[in-house]
Amino acid sequence: MGDINKKIAAVVLGAGALGAGPAYAIEGNGLPIYPDGLENFMSGALPPPGVHLLMYGGAMRYDSVRDKNGDKLPIPDFKVDVAMVAPRLVWVTDQQVFGGQLAFHALAPLLTVKAQAAGQSQRRSGLGDVVFGPALGFHPSEKMHYVLGVDFVAPTGRYKVTDSANLGRNYWAIQPAAAFSYMQPSGINLDLKMMVDFNFRNSDTETRTGKAIHADYAVGWGFGNGLVLGVGGYAYQQIESDRGPMAGDSKARAFAIGPSLRYANDKGLLITAKYQQDLGVRGRPEGKQFFVKVAVPF
């Protein structure tokens, strides 16, 4: 393996750093703090007052890294696998604020991360970064719903600069979000969740990941029996450059699309699933992801 490949692999696997800035942001292996594409149909429809349990599951694989021009970096045997189970507790109160339902939520991701490149590998399992925050839910009509909120991401996941398979990012983040759902039993169903990432500094690397805007989307057709079939994915664009010694030399961007489905019944059960493939990736790893969500009312 050539010297440049060894250096790139060292950066990817946390074993060192390049003398010059790396070709992509290496905080969190170059991936954002939010798993893009996680949300699906009904992301903007807050449930009735009460306590609700949502279970997220995910399998993500990244098998290449793209530079700022979209070219594949020469990293031998690069692969990052992430398995996720994330319980999310949602409390929808009876209180109205500015005409919306006041709600609170907390999500605790349980992760298994395996990273490998150039003959090196590492595997870690445990709690990731916990997410919590308030939200307001609005229901302008029977078909149209939206949620406005702000999430706080706490650095609770295990992190070590020299590790490749980190479970957390080692920095706080604030993420304002707005989710919109247009839903009906028969006909077109539309969903869009938009977010902005404000990242704090990683004190161990003295690096701050730049701000980013991103959105999860889903478009489908309802068949009148609780089933909606369609497509979904995400769009991601970093709008501010990273700052610090571990900063990338470009603003990351990516898009994904794939099949998506939703099933819901009158008992309050909700199941969504999505498979997506990354496209047009710049300045970050590229791969594919599968997500599932199950909502059960208490």
C-alpha positions in Angstrom: 0.0 0.0 0.0 1.3 3.4 -0.9 2.2 6.0 1.7 -0.8 8.2 0.8 -3.2 5.3 1.3 -1.6 4.5 4.7 -2.1 8.1 5.8 -5.7 8.2 4.6 -6.5 4.9 6.3 -4.9 6.3 9.5 -7.2 9.3 9.4 -10.3 7.2 8.7 -9.5 4.8 11.6 -8.5 7.5 14.0 -4.9 6.3 14.2 -3.3 9.7 13.2 -3.8 12.8 11.1 -2.5 14.1 7.8 -0.1 16.9 7.7 -2.5 18.8 5.5 -6.3 18.9 5.9 -8.1 15.6 5.1 -10.2 15.3 1.9 -13.4 15.0 4.0 -14.6 15.9 7.5 -13.4 13.1 9.8 -15.4 14.1 12.9 -17.7 11.0 13.4 -16.0 9.3 10.5 -17.3 12.1 8.3 -20.9 11.4 9.0 -23.4 14.0 10.4 -24.7 13.8 14.0 -28.2 12.9 12.7 -28.7 9.6 10.7 -30.1 11.1 7.5 -33.3 9.5 6.2 -34.3 8.2 9.7 -37.8 9.7 9.5 -40.5 8.6 7.1 -44.2 9.0 6.6 -46.2 10.8 9.4 -43.1 12.6 10.7 -45.2 15.7 11.1 -48.3 14.2 12.7 -48.1 14.4 16.5 -50.2 11.6 18.2 -53.0 12.4 20.6 -52.3 13.4 24.2 -50.6 10.7 26.3 -47.4 8.8 26.5 -46.2 7.0 23.3 -43.3 4.7 22.7 -41.5 4.7 19.3 -38.9 2.1 18.4 -36.4 2.9 15.7 -34.2 0.3 14.1 -31.5 0.8 11.5 -28.7 -0.9 9.5 -26.2 1.4 7.8 -23.3 0.4 5.6 -20.7 2.8 4.1 -18.2 1.3 1.7 -16.5 4.2 0.1 -15.4 7.8 0.8 -16.0 10.6 -1.7 -13.9 13.8 -1.9 -15.1 17.3 -2.7 -15.3 16.4 -6.4 -17.2 13.2 -5.9 -14.2 11.0 -6.7 -13.7 7.9 -4.7 -10.7 8.1 -2.3 -8.2 5.2 -2.6 -8.8 3.6 0.9 -8.3 -0.2 0.7 -11.1 -2.3 2.2 -12.9 0.7 3.7 -16.2 -0.2 5.4 -18.3 1.2 8.3 -21.3 -0.8 9.5 -23.7 0.7 12.1 -26.6 -1.2 13.7 -29.1 0.8 15.7 -32.0 0.2 18.1 -33.3 3.4 19.5 -36.3 3.7 21.9 -38.0 7.1 21.8 -40.5 8.2 24.4 -42.9 10.9 23.4 -45.2 12.7 25.9 -47.9 14.8 24.3 -49.5 17.0 26.9 -53.0 18.5 27.0 -51.5 22.0 27.1 -51.8 24.4 24.2 -49.0 26.8 23.4 -49.5 29.3 20.5 -52.3 27.1 19.2 -50.1 23.9 19.2 -50.0 20.8 21.3 -47.0 20.9 23.7 -44.9 17.7 23.6 -41.6 16.5 24.9 -39.5 13.6 23.7 -36.2 11.7 24.5 -34.4 9.2 22.3 -31.6 6.9 23.5 -29.8 5.1 20.6 -28.1 1.8 21.3 -25.4 1.2 18.7 -23.0 -1.3 17.3 -20.3 0.3 15.1 -17.7 -1.6 13.2 -15.1 0.3 11.1 -12.3 -1.2 8.9 -9.8 0.0 6.4 -6.4 -1.1 5.1 -6.2 -4.2 7.3 -7.3 -2.4 10.5 -10.6 -2.8 12.2 -12.5 -1.9 15.4 -15.9 -2.7 16.9 -17.8 -0.9 19.7 -21.3 -1.3 21.2 -23.2 0.8 23.7 -25.2 4.0 24.2 -24.9 6.7 21.6 -25.6 10.4 21.9 -29.0 11.0 23.6 -31.5 13.4 21.9 -34.2 15.3 23.7 -36.4 18.4 23.3 -39.7 20.1 23.2 -42.1 20.4 20.2 -45.4 21.9 19.2 -47.9 20.0 17.1 -50.5 21.6 14.8 -53.4 20.0 12.9 -54.8 22.6 10.4 -57.0 20.0 8.8 -57.8 16.3 8.9 -55.2 15.8 6.2 -52.5 18.4 7.0 -50.3 18.3 10.1 -47.0 19.8 11.1 -44.6 19.9 14.1 -42.2 22.6 15.1 -39.5 21.8 17.6 -35.9 21.9 18.7 -33.7 18.9 19.6 -30.7 18.9 21.8 -28.0 16.3 21.2 -26.0 15.4 24.3 -22.5 13.8 24.0 -23.3 10.7 26.0 -21.8 8.2 23.6 -18.3 6.7 24.2 -15.7 8.7 22.3 -11.9 8.5 22.0 -9.8 10.4 19.5 -7.7 7.4 18.5 -10.8 5.1 18.0 -12.5 4.6 14.7 -15.7 3.0 15.9 -16.9 5.8 18.2 -20.4 5.7 19.6 -20.7 9.5 20.1 -19.4 12.7 18.6 -18.1 14.3 21.8 -19.9 17.6 21.3 -23.3 19.1 21.9 -25.5 20.0 19.0 -28.8 22.0 18.7 -31.1 21.1 15.9 -34.2 23.2 15.1 -36.7 21.1 13.1 -40.0 21.4 11.2 -41.9 18.4 9.9 -44.9 18.5 7.6 -47.3 15.6 6.8 -50.1 15.5 4.2 -51.9 12.2 4.8 -55.0 10.5 3.6 -56.2 6.9 3.5 -56.5 6.9 -0.3 -54.4 9.0 -2.6 -51.2 10.9 -2.4 -49.3 11.1 0.9 -46.4 13.6 1.4 -43.9 14.1 4.2 -41.0 16.5 4.7 -38.9 17.0 7.8 -36.4 19.9 7.6 -33.5 20.4 10.1 -30.6 22.7 10.7 -27.5 21.6 12.6 -25.7 23.9 15.0 -22.7 22.0 16.2 -20.5 22.9 19.2 -16.7 22.3 19.4 -15.2 18.9 20.0 -12.9 19.7 22.9 -10.7 16.7 22.2 -10.0 17.5 18.6 -10.4 21.3 18.9 -12.6 21.0 15.7 -16.1 22.3 15.1 -18.2 20.7 12.3 -19.9 23.3 10.1 -23.6 24.1 10.1 -25.7 22.0 7.8 -29.3 21.9 6.5 -30.9 18.6 5.6 -34.3 17.1 5.1 -35.9 13.6 5.2 -38.7 13.1 2.7 -41.3 10.5 1.7 -43.9 10.5 -1.2 -46.4 7.7 -1.5 -49.9 6.5 -2.4 -52.5 5.3 0.1 -54.5 2.3 -0.8 -57.4 2.8 1.7 -56.4 0.0 4.0 -53.8 1.7 6.1 -51.0 0.9 3.6 -49.0 3.6 1.9 -46.3 2.7 -0.7 -43.8 5.1 -2.2 -40.3 6.4 -2.2 -38.2 8.3 0.4 -34.8 9.4 1.3 -33.0 12.6 2.3 -31.0 15.6 1.1 -28.0 17.0 3.0 -26.0 20.2 2.4 -23.3 21.6 4.7 -23.5 25.4 4.6 -20.5 26.2 6.7 -16.9 24.9 6.6 -15.5 22.9 9.4 -13.0 24.7 11.6 -10.0 23.2 13.4 -7.1 20.8 12.9 -9.4 17.9 11.9 -11.5 19.9 9.5 -12.3 18.7 6.0 -11.4 20.7 2.9 -15.0 20.9 1.6 -18.6 21.2 2.5 -20.3 17.8 2.5 -23.4 17.1 0.5 -25.5 14.0 -0.3 -28.8 12.8 -1.6 -30.6 9.5 -1.2 -33.7 7.7 -2.6 -35.3 4.3 -2.2 -38.6 2.4 -1.6 -40.6 3.4 1.4 -43.8 2.1 3.1 -46.2 2.9 6.0 -48.9 0.8 7.7 -51.2 2.3 10.3 -54.4 1.1 11.9 -57.2 2.6 14.1 -55.6 1.1 17.2 -52.7 3.5 17.1 -50.2 1.1 15.6 -47.8 2.6 13.1 -45.0 0.9 11.1 -42.8 2.6 8.6 -39.8 1.2 6.7 -37.4 2.6 4.2 -34.3 1.5 2.2 -32.2 4.2 0.6 -29.0 4.5 -1.5 -26.7 7.5 -1.3 -26.2 9.5 -4.5 -24.2 12.6 -5.5 -22.0 12.3 -2.4 -19.3 15.0 -1.8 -16.9 15.2 1.1 -18.2 12.3 3.1 -18.7 8.5 3.1 -21.2 6.9 0.7 -23.4 3.9 1.3 -26.9 2.6 1.9 -29.2 2.5 4.8 -32.3 0.7 6.0 -34.6 2.1 8.7 -37.8 0.9 10.4 -40.0 2.6 13.0 -42.8 1.1 15.1 -45.1 3.3 17.3 -47.2 1.8 20.0 -49.5 3.9 22.3 -49.5 3.3 26.0 
